[in-house]
Amino acid sequence: MPEKRVAFYTLGCKLNFAETSTIARQFKEGGYIRVDWNDVADVYVINTCTVTDNADKRFRYLIHGVRKRAPHAVIVAIGCYAQTNPDEIVKTTGVDLVLGIKDKFDIIKHLSSIGNTPHIISTDIHSTLPYHGAYSLAERTRAFLKIQDGCDYHCTYCTIPLARGGSRSESLESILDSARQIVKNGTKEIVLTGVNTGDWGRGLEGRHSFVEVVKALDEIEGIERVRISSIEPNLLTDEILEFISTSRCFVPHFHVPLQSGCDNTLRAMKRRYNTAMYRSRIEKIKSLMGDASIGADVIVGFPTESDEDFKESYEFIKSLPLSYLHVFTYSERENTPAAEMEVTVPHSIRSQRSKILHSLGEEKRVAFYSSHIGEVRPVLWESDIKDGYITGFTDNYIKVKHPYHSSLPCTIHHVQLTGIDIDDTMMCIDI
């Protein structure tokens, strides 16, 4: 029989990318040929996201494209949106198979259940959920390694606990085994991912903390770089920071979600820190690693965010030595407390505030890049070529470009940073 073809598309976070990669390996072991998303395939798998309404809209757009390209193909929806809104997916898009959190790693088994009508296999998110490990191996530059899933925080705007359940962790032994497989593949950098990565240890026997993972990975032979994708400020302890500051392979780059620089808004969001704690974490990073890159997530237009609250948030962010911002415009999510709040911010105001913070984020990025002109830093070069140039990232997350040479992809070289180019990358010279 001819081999079947499968294509994948991932929406959302790095955790989703790790899981898609693992599922793709299952299809390969099952005899499928993986093809590009825009090719004609027999099966299309979309790993969905439900953090914002833009992700929902993107999902529907992808379905429309598949129906035009391959009208007889089987379309499978998995991931967060598939868990929280399976009936809506079937009603609005007519996909063939919708799998909740418990069953998404068994897609091949469930393909046989597809009939003439869409099939939904959902999971009670409040039941005991298994932990599924995952890591990506798509290229040798970097791999996303999942170490934790779910969240117990229940922030008022967030659907993740409804989509992924409570916090649970991969065993340290399994994490290290996966790391060794990634190294064996020739991959230079590992990015640790999870819904609440710093909460690692929850659900395991005994008392555990994230610093155990950090220390153990630092001893794995062959790992050249380890990066933490994101970590909550209340979980970023002095012990973690002090160890990373002298680590062999952990890089000076931290992504520390903020969401708001106003304590009133943070309380309404039910975040587990205030601005004073957040500032102390950023200052601690800089005191130990002055060259560290620090990014932050910020939500604008939360229902209770007044003009004064936004101004307070803006001034707080402006005062911090952040390197870049990821700005999200608040969008109502079903079954969350924030969606039921009587006060709302008009969409026009949300958009205006988003533009203001995007501008501030660009100022922060340019200032950070400029502060490193003339320095020599290690760059891990990517595989993609554009206009005769190859790009890569320094250890502290500065994007750099260099004229392409076949010897560069997936290698680490020290270069001197010479200036910022018009495409928001930094130019460099070899040393």
N, C-alpha and C positions, 0 to 999 in steps of 0.2 A: 504494500500500500504506500502511496506517496506520503512524504512527511508533511505534517501540518505546520502552518506558520502562525506565530503569535507575536503581537506587538504590545508594548507597555507605555503608559503615560503616567507620570507622577505629579500630583499637585501637592503643594504645601511644603512641609518641613523636611529637614535632613533625615529624620527618623523614617519618614515615608520612603525616602530614596533607599535607605538601608533595607527596608522590608521588601520593596519592589525588586531589588537586586536578588534577594534570597529566593523570592517566589519565581523569578526568572530562571534561576539555577534549577529549581524543581521542574520547570517545564522542559528545560534542556535534558535533564535526566529522564524525562518522560518521552523523549523522542521528538520534541518540537524544535523548529528552527526559529530563532528570534530574528525579527526584521524591524526596520525603522517604523516609527509610528505612521508616517505618511505613505508607507507601502501598503499593498493589498495583503491582508492576512485572513486567516480562518477564525482567529480569536483575538479580540482586543480587550486588554485589561487596564482599567483606569483606577489608580489608587487615589482616592478622593480626599479632600480637605473641607472642613466646615468652619474654619476660624473666621472667615469673612464672607460676605455675600458675593464678592468678586470671585472667590473660589467656586461658589455654586454656579455662577454664570459661566465661568470658564469650562466647567464640567459639561454643561448643556451644549456649549459651542462645540466641544470635542465630539460629543455624540452625533451632532448634526453632520459633522465632517465625515465620520465613519459611515453613516447611513448613505451618504452620497458616493463614497469611495468603494465601499464593499457592502452592498445592501443585504447580502445573505450571511454575513459574518456574525459570530456570536460576540456580544458585548457583555463584559462582566464588570460590575462596579464593586469595589471593596474600599476599605478605609473609613475615615471618620464620618463623612456625609452618608455613606452607605449604612453605618450603624445607627445614626440618629434620625435619618429621614428615608428609610427604605421605600415606604409607600409613595412618598412624594417623587422619588426617583422613577419608580415604575409608571406613575401617573403622568409625569411631565416628559419623560424621555423614552419610555418603553424599552429599557435595556432588558437583556435576556436573563441575567442572573445577578442578584444582589446578595453579597455575603457580609455578615456582621463580623465583629472583632474576633470571635472564637473560631470562625470557619475560613477566614481568608487565606490561611496557609494550606488549605485543602482544596484549592480551586479545581485541580485536575479531577479529583474524585467527584466533585459536585457537577462537573460538566455533563456527566451522564444523566443527571436529573432534569435537564432542560427539555421542555416540551414545546407545545404551541403557544403557551402563555408564559409571561415573565415569572420567574421563580425567586422567591425571597427566603433566605435562611438567616434568621435574626437570632440575637442572643440577648438574654436578660442581663443588662449591664450591671445589675446589683448581685448577680450570682458570682460564685468563685470562678475567676478567669485564669486560664493557664498562661504561663509566660512563654513567648516564642522568641528565641534569639534571632538576630539578623545582622548581616553586614554586607556592604557592597564590595564588588570586585570588578567593576566595569573598566577601570583603567589603573595604571600603575602610579599615578600621581598621588591620589589620596583615596582612602576608604572611610566610609561612615560605619562606625561600630556601635550598635545599639546595646546599652547596658541596663536600661531601665524603661519601664512603661507605666502608663497611668498616672493619676495625680489625686492626692487627698486634699488639695488646698481649697477647691470650690470658690474661686474668685467669682464675683457676681456677674461678670461679663462673659465668662468662659464656658464653652460646651465640652471641653476636653474630658472632664470626668464622666460626662454622659456618653462620650464616644469611645473612650478607652478604659474606663473603669478606674479602680483604685490603684495606688502606687504598688508596684511589685518589681523585683530586681532579678537580674541574671546572676548566677553564682560566679564568684571570683574565678574559680577554675575554668568555667566555660568562657569567660571573658578573655582570659589569658590564652586559652586554646584558639579562640577566634583570632586574637592578635597574632599568634604564631602563623596561622594560615594566611593572614594578610601579608605578613613579612615574606612568607614563602612565595607569594605571588609576585614579589618584587616591588610592592607598593611602598612609597617613601613616607607617607603621612597618614596617621590615623586620627579621625575626628570622632570624639566620644559624643554619642547622642542619646537622648531619652526625652520623655515628656517633661520630667523634672529631674534632670541628670544628677544634680547634687543630692537628691533624696535616695541615691543608691544605698542598698542595705535593707530597705523596707521589705518585709515579707520573708527574709532569710532567717534561719535559726541563729540565735545568739545576737549580740550587739555588733553592728557593723557601721562604718561611715565611709563616705566617698574617698577620703584620703587614703584608704587601703588600696583602692583601685589605682590611684595616682602613683603611689609608691611601688606597687607591684609591676605596673606597666613600665616604669622607668628602668626596671631591671631586665626587661625582655631584650635579648640580644637581637640586633638587626633593625629595631625600630629607630628611625632617624628623627621623626617628629611626631608629637602628639598634641592635639589641639582640643580644647573643651568647647563644644558648640555653643552652650549657653548654661549659665548657672545662676540660681536665685541669690540675691545679695545676702539673705539671712543664712544661707548654706555655704557661703564662701568664707570659710574660717581662716584665721591667722595661720593655723597649722598648714592648711592647703597652700596658701600664698607663700609662706616661708619655704616650704619644700620646693615649690615650682621655681622660686627665684634662684635656686641652686641646682635645679634638675638637669639631668643629662639630655633629655629629649623633649620635655614639655616646653612649649614656646610661650613668649611673653605676649599673649593675646587673650583677652577675656571679653565675653559678651554677657553683660549683666543687665537683665531686664529691669527697667525702671517703671514704665507705664504712665507715671505722672510725677511731676516735681512739686505737687501740692499735697500736703498731709490730709486735707479734707477729702480730696478725691481718692487718695490711697485708702482711707478708711471706708469710703463708700464702695470701693472695689474689693474690700476685704483682703488687701495685700498684707503680707506678714512682716512688714518693716515700715519705717517712716523715713523721711528725707535725711534725718540726722544719721541713721544707720547706713543708709545708702552712701552718703558722703564719706563716712568713715571707711567703707570698703574701697571706694575709689582712691582715697588718699593713701590707704594702706598699700594698694597695688603700686601706686606711683612712688611711694617711699622705698619699696623693695626693688622695683623694676621701672626706672624712670623712662625707659624707651618703650614700655608696653603700650599696645593698642587696646583701647577699651571702647566697646560698642554698647549701645543701649536700645531697647525697644521702648517706644512711647506711643500711647493711645491718645488721640485728640477727639474731643466731642463726646466724652462720656456723659451720660444723662445729667449728672449733677454738676458738671464743670461750668461754672459761671465765667464771665469775662475776667473777674478778679482771680479766680482759680487758675485760669489758663495763663494769665500774666505771671502769676507766682511760679507756675511750672516752668514757663519760658526762662525766667530769670534764674531759677535754680539750675536748669540744664546749662544755660550760658556760663554759669560760674564754675562748672565742673570741667576737668581736663579730659573730656571725652574725645574720641577720635572719629566717631561717625554715629549716625542715628538711623534706626529703622522706624519709620513713622507709619502708624496705622490709623486710619479713620474709623472711629467706632461704628459698628453696624449691629443692629439688634439681632440677637440669636435666640431662637425659640427655646422656651423652658429654662431661661436663665433669669435670676432676680433682677438684673439690670433692665431687661426687656419689659418688666412690669412697673418700672419706676415712672411716676407721674410726670416728672420733669424731663424734658427732652431738649436737645440742642438742635436747632434747624440745620438741615443738610448744607445750606450755603455757608453757615458759620463753621461747620465741621471742615468743609473744604478750604475755607480761608485759613483756619488754624493749621491745617495740614501743610499748606504752602509756606506758612511762616516757619514751621519747624523743619521742613525740608531745606529751606534756605539756611537756617541755622546749622543743620547737619552738614551741609556742603561747606560752610565756613569752618566748621570743626575739622572736616576731612582735609581741606586745603592747608589749614594751620598745622595739622599733624604731619602731613607729607612734607611741608616746607621745613619743618624743624629737623628733618633728617637729610636734607640736601648736603652732600659731601661725605656722608657716612658710608662705610663699607658694611654690607649685610648679605647674608645667604639668601638666595632665591631658589625656590623650587619651580622649575619651568613646566608649563602645561603642554598639552599635545596640539592644541588648536593653532592654526596659522591664519592671520588676517593682514592683508595688505603687505605681505612680506615680513611681518613681525610675529614673534611669539611672546606670550605674556606669562607671568608667574607671580608668586607672592613671597615676600620676605617672611622671616619668622614672625615678625610683628605686624603682619597682614597689610603691607603696602603693595599695591599692584604695580608691577614693573613690566616694561616692554624691552625687547631686544631684537635686532635683526635675526631672522630665522637661520638656524643651522641644524642640520640633521642630527648632530650630536647632543643637542640641548634637551629635547623633550624628556620629562620624567627624571631629570638629574638636578642636583643642587650645586650651584656655583656662587661664589662670592663676587659681588659687583659693587661698584661705587655709584651711589645715587646722585644724579647730576641736575635734575630739575623736573618740573611737572609739565607734561605735554598737554596738548589741547583736548585729548580724549580722556583726560582724568587719570592717566597712568603716569608713572615716573620713568624718565629716561635714565639710562645707566651706561657705564663703561666697564669693560673687563679689567680685572686687576691681576 
